[in-house]
Amino acid sequence: MARRLPPPSECAQCGADIPPTARACPECGADERTGWREASIYDGVDLPDDSESSATAPRVLDRRVNGLPWYWWCVGVALLLFIGLTFLGLR
């Protein structure tokens, strides 16, 4: 009969604390049979932290006038000019 290894102190799948006598993670249910590992499969992936990505990401300017994007205002002004010129041309 195989001897059961003690669980890791932290779940590699969800990061929850695991009691020393637990047979599965209390949060996600991971265990030795379903993929309970000392290291997560994502440990080797070099992903940026949230703080790093927000600090280095370029800022996008929100160019809205009264809640509408700027190009809709241009379309509206062009349409009004077209209607106005058409009206003046018919007289």
DRENVEXKE-561905 format. One record per residue: residue number from 1; residue in three letters; x, y, z of N, C-alpha, C in turn. Coordinates in pm, 1 decimal, always signed. Layout:
N
NODE   k   r      n.X      n.Y      n.Z     ca.X     ca.Y     ca.Z      c.X      c.Y      c.Z
NODE NUM Ala        X        Y        Z        X        Y        Z        X        Y        Z
...
***
This chain:
91
NODE   k   r      n.X      n.Y      n.Z     ca.X     ca.Y     ca.Z      c.X      c.Y      c.Z
NODE   1 Met    +84.3   -116.7     +0.0     +0.0     +0.0     +0.0    +89.3   +123.7     +0.0
NODE   2 Ala    +60.5   +218.1    -88.0   +141.8   +338.0   -100.8   +113.5   +433.7    +15.1
NODE   3 Arg   +219.3   +492.9    +61.9   +207.1   +588.9   +171.8   +163.9   +723.0   +114.8
NODE   4 Arg    +66.3   +784.1   +176.4    +13.8   +912.3   +129.8   +106.3  +1024.4   +172.6
NODE   5 Leu   +144.0  +1109.5    +76.0   +228.9  +1224.6   +105.2   +145.1  +1336.5   +165.5
NODE   6 Pro   +203.0  +1415.9   +255.3   +126.9  +1528.3   +310.0   +102.2  +1632.2   +201.1
NODE   7 Pro     -9.3  +1702.8   +210.4    -39.2  +1802.4   +107.5    +54.4  +1922.5   +118.5
NODE   8 Pro    +71.4  +1997.3    +10.4   +151.0  +2119.8    +19.2    +77.7  +2223.6   +103.7
NODE   9 Ser   +148.6  +2323.0   +150.8    +85.2  +2423.7   +235.6     -6.5  +2515.9   +156.9
NODE  10 Glu    +16.8  +2526.3    +26.0    -64.6  +2612.5    -59.7    -99.6  +2536.9   -187.6
NODE  11 Cys   -222.8  +2550.1   -230.2   -267.9  +2481.3   -351.3   -201.6  +2544.1   -473.4
NODE  12 Ala   -144.6  +2459.7   -559.4    -78.9  +2508.7   -679.7   -180.2  +2551.9   -785.1
NODE  13 Gln   -304.0  +2508.7   -774.8   -405.2  +2543.0   -873.6   -473.3  +2676.3   -843.9
NODE  14 Cys   -516.1  +2696.7   -716.5   -591.8  +2818.7   -685.7   -523.6  +2908.3   -582.6
NODE  15 Gly   -420.6  +2859.0   -514.8   -346.8  +2941.6   -419.8   -403.9  +2944.5   -279.4
NODE  16 Ala   -504.5  +2865.0   -251.7   -566.0  +2863.5   -119.4   -476.9  +2789.5    -19.0
NODE  17 Asp   -487.0  +2826.1   +108.8   -414.3  +2755.6   +214.3   -478.9  +2619.2   +236.3
NODE  18 Ile   -394.0  +2516.7   +250.2   -443.4  +2380.4   +268.4   -402.5  +2331.9   +407.5
NODE  19 Pro   -498.2  +2285.7   +488.5   -463.4  +2230.4   +619.5   -375.3  +2106.0   +603.7
NODE  20 Pro   -287.0  +2078.5   +700.1   -194.0  +1964.5   +687.0   -262.6  +1828.8   +680.0
NODE  21 Thr   -384.8  +1815.5   +728.4   -453.3  +1685.7   +726.2   -552.1  +1673.2   +610.9
NODE  22 Ala   -558.1  +1770.2   +521.9   -655.9  +1769.0   +413.1   -618.7  +1667.6   +306.4
NODE  23 Arg   -719.4  +1611.1   +244.1   -697.9  +1518.9   +132.6   -722.1  +1588.9     -1.1
NODE  24 Ala   -781.4  +1706.4     +4.3   -807.8  +1784.2   -116.8   -810.5  +1931.5    -78.7
NODE  25 Cys   -796.5  +2016.1   -177.1   -801.6  +2160.9   -154.0   -943.7  +2199.6   -114.4
NODE  26 Pro   -961.4  +2275.2     -4.8  -1096.8  +2313.1    +35.6  -1162.2  +2413.2    -59.7
NODE  27 Glu  -1085.5  +2482.1   -140.8  -1142.3  +2582.4   -231.7  -1179.3  +2523.1   -367.8
NODE  28 Cys  -1082.8  +2459.3   -435.4  -1108.0  +2413.0   -572.5  -1125.4  +2262.3   -583.6
NODE  29 Gly  -1093.7  +2187.6   -478.9  -1112.6  +2043.2   -480.6   -999.6  +1965.4   -544.2
NODE  30 Ala   -889.9  +2029.9   -580.6   -777.3  +1959.6   -642.3   -714.5  +1864.5   -541.1
NODE  31 Asp   -671.3  +1747.4   -588.9   -602.2  +1651.1   -503.4   -495.3  +1581.6   -586.7
NODE  32 Glu   -430.4  +1479.1   -529.2   -322.8  +1409.7   -600.9   -374.5  +1345.0   -729.2
NODE  33 Arg   -492.9  +1290.2   -725.5   -548.2  +1220.3   -840.9   -586.4  +1316.6   -953.5
NODE  34 Thr   -635.7  +1435.5   -919.8   -684.1  +1529.2  -1022.2   -583.6  +1636.8  -1058.4
NODE  35 Gly   -463.1  +1630.3  -1007.2   -362.2  +1725.1  -1050.3   -303.1  +1811.2   -941.6
NODE  36 Trp   -300.6  +1761.6   -819.2   -240.8  +1834.3   -708.6    -90.2  +1820.5   -719.2
NODE  37 Arg    -21.5  +1929.0   -746.1   +123.0  +1924.8   -763.4   +188.0  +2025.4   -668.9
NODE  38 Glu   +314.9  +2005.1   -647.4   +390.2  +2102.9   -568.1   +403.2  +2234.3   -644.3
NODE  39 Ala   +415.7  +2224.1   -775.0   +427.6  +2343.8   -857.9   +315.6  +2341.6   -960.6
NODE  40 Ser   +264.7  +2455.1   -993.2   +158.2  +2466.3  -1090.7   +214.5  +2452.1  -1231.7
NODE  41 Ile   +129.7  +2416.2  -1324.5   +174.6  +2404.7  -1462.7   +205.0  +2542.7  -1520.2
NODE  42 Tyr   +160.1  +2648.8  -1453.8   +182.3  +2784.1  -1502.2   +303.8  +2851.4  -1437.4
NODE  43 Asp   +380.5  +2780.4  -1356.7   +495.7  +2841.3  -1290.3   +604.4  +2882.5  -1388.3
NODE  44 Gly   +622.2  +2811.8  -1498.4   +726.4  +2844.2  -1594.0   +686.7  +2952.0  -1693.3
NODE  45 Val   +560.5  +2990.4  -1695.2   +513.5  +3091.4  -1789.4   +547.4  +3229.0  -1733.8
NODE  46 Asp   +610.4  +3310.9  -1815.5   +653.6  +3442.8  -1770.1   +544.8  +3546.0  -1801.1
NODE  47 Leu   +443.3  +3552.8  -1714.9   +334.4  +3649.0  -1730.7   +361.3  +3770.1  -1643.3
NODE  48 Pro   +328.1  +3890.1  -1690.9   +350.1  +4009.8  -1608.6   +249.6  +4016.4  -1494.5
NODE  49 Asp   +292.2  +4076.5  -1383.5   +199.9  +4099.4  -1273.0   +103.0  +4209.4  -1312.8
NODE  50 Asp     -8.4  +4219.9  -1240.2   -106.2  +4324.2  -1269.7    -46.7  +4462.9  -1250.8
NODE  51 Ser    +38.1  +4479.6  -1149.1    +95.7  +4610.8  -1123.1   +193.4  +4650.8  -1233.6
NODE  52 Glu   +266.5  +4553.5  -1288.9   +361.2  +4583.3  -1395.7   +289.7  +4617.7  -1525.0
NODE  53 Ser   +184.7  +4544.1  -1558.1   +117.8  +4566.3  -1685.6    +44.6  +4699.3  -1688.5
NODE  54 Ser    -11.5  +4742.6  -1577.1    -83.7  +4870.1  -1577.6    +13.5  +4988.1  -1578.5
NODE  55 Ala   +133.5  +4969.7  -1523.5   +229.2  +5079.7  -1519.0   +295.8  +5100.8  -1654.9
NODE  56 Thr   +313.6  +4994.5  -1732.0   +383.3  +5006.6  -1859.0   +288.8  +5017.2  -1978.2
NODE  57 Ala   +160.6  +4994.7  -1958.2    +65.7  +5001.2  -2069.3    +43.3  +5145.9  -2110.2
NODE  58 Pro    +36.7  +5172.0  -2240.1    +12.4  +5309.7  -2284.6   -129.8  +5353.2  -2249.9
NODE  59 Arg   -142.2  +5479.5  -2216.7   -273.8  +5532.5  -2182.9   -352.0  +5559.8  -2310.0
NODE  60 Val   -476.2  +5520.8  -2310.0   -563.9  +5546.8  -2422.9   -650.9  +5666.2  -2385.4
NODE  61 Leu   -644.3  +5768.9  -2469.3   -723.9  +5887.1  -2443.3   -867.0  +5861.9  -2486.9
NODE  62 Asp   -959.7  +5898.2  -2401.4  -1100.8  +5883.1  -2432.4  -1150.6  +6016.1  -2486.2
NODE  63 Arg  -1165.7  +6022.3  -2616.7  -1207.1  +6147.3  -2680.7  -1356.7  +6141.6  -2706.0
NODE  64 Arg  -1432.0  +6178.1  -2604.5  -1576.7  +6181.2  -2614.6  -1626.1  +6320.7  -2582.8
NODE  65 Val  -1730.5  +6360.3  -2652.0  -1793.9  +6488.7  -2626.4  -1937.9  +6458.0  -2588.4
NODE  66 Asn  -1974.4  +6493.5  -2467.1  -2109.2  +6466.1  -2414.8  -2146.3  +6318.7  -2425.6
NODE  67 Gly  -2050.4  +6229.8  -2408.1  -2075.8  +6086.2  -2408.0  -2068.0  +6019.5  -2543.9
NODE  68 Leu  -2054.9  +6095.9  -2652.2  -2044.5  +6038.0  -2786.3  -1901.4  +6048.1  -2836.7
NODE  69 Pro  -1856.8  +5948.4  -2912.5  -1723.5  +5958.2  -2973.2  -1716.7  +6076.4  -3069.8
NODE  70 Trp  -1598.5  +6129.5  -3090.1  -1579.1  +6250.3  -3169.7  -1626.3  +6234.4  -3313.1
NODE  71 Tyr  -1613.1  +6113.9  -3369.8  -1648.7  +6097.1  -3510.4  -1798.6  +6107.7  -3534.2
NODE  72 Trp  -1881.1  +6074.6  -3433.6  -2025.7  +6092.0  -3450.7  -2062.3  +6240.0  -3452.5
NODE  73 Trp  -1988.0  +6320.1  -3378.5  -2011.4  +6464.2  -3384.2  -1975.3  +6518.1  -3522.4
NODE  74 Cys  -1865.9  +6467.1  -3579.7  -1827.4  +6509.8  -3714.8  -1933.5  +6468.5  -3816.7
NODE  75 Val  -1986.5  +6347.9  -3804.6  -2091.7  +6301.5  -3894.8  -2215.1  +6390.3  -3880.6
NODE  76 Gly  -2252.2  +6423.6  -3758.5  -2368.7  +6508.8  -3735.6  -2350.7  +6648.1  -3792.9
NODE  77 Val  -2234.4  +6708.4  -3773.1  -2208.1  +6842.1  -3826.4  -2207.8  +6838.7  -3978.9
NODE  78 Ala  -2146.2  +6736.2  -4039.1  -2144.4  +6723.5  -4184.5  -2285.8  +6706.0  -4239.5
NODE  79 Leu  -2367.5  +6628.1  -4170.5  -2505.6  +6608.0  -4212.9  -2585.0  +6737.5  -4204.6
NODE  80 Leu  -2567.2  +6812.8  -4098.0  -2635.1  +6942.0  -4085.2  -2589.2  +7039.9  -4193.9
NODE  81 Leu  -2461.9  +7042.2  -4224.4  -2411.6  +7128.2  -4331.8  -2469.9  +7087.3  -4466.9
NODE  82 Phe  -2476.4  +6958.1  -4491.2  -2533.4  +6908.5  -4616.5  -2680.1  +6946.9  -4629.0
NODE  83 Ile  -2757.3  +6927.9  -4522.2  -2899.1  +6964.5  -4522.7  -2914.5  +7115.3  -4539.1
NODE  84 Gly  -2831.6  +7192.8  -4469.6  -2840.0  +7339.0  -4479.4  -2805.7  +7390.0  -4618.5
NODE  85 Leu  -2700.7  +7335.2  -4678.8  -2663.8  +7376.2  -4813.9  -2767.7  +7333.3  -4915.9
NODE  86 Thr  -2826.2  +7216.2  -4896.7  -2931.3  +7169.8  -4986.7  -3053.9  +7260.2  -4977.1
NODE  87 Phe  -3090.2  +7300.4  -4855.4  -3205.1  +7386.9  -4834.3  -3180.7  +7523.0  -4897.6
NODE  88 Leu  -3060.6  +7575.3  -4881.2  -3028.8  +7707.1  -4939.7  -3021.9  +7699.7  -5091.8
NODE  89 Gly  -2983.7  +7588.6  -5147.5  -2974.0  +7573.2  -5291.5  -3109.7  +7558.5  -5359.4
NODE  90 Leu  -3212.7  +7516.4  -5284.2  -3345.3  +7498.2  -5342.1  -3424.2  +7628.0  -5350.5
NODE  91 Arg  -3387.4  +7731.2  -5283.2  -3464.3  +7855.5  -5283.2  -3454.6  +7925.8  -5410.1
***
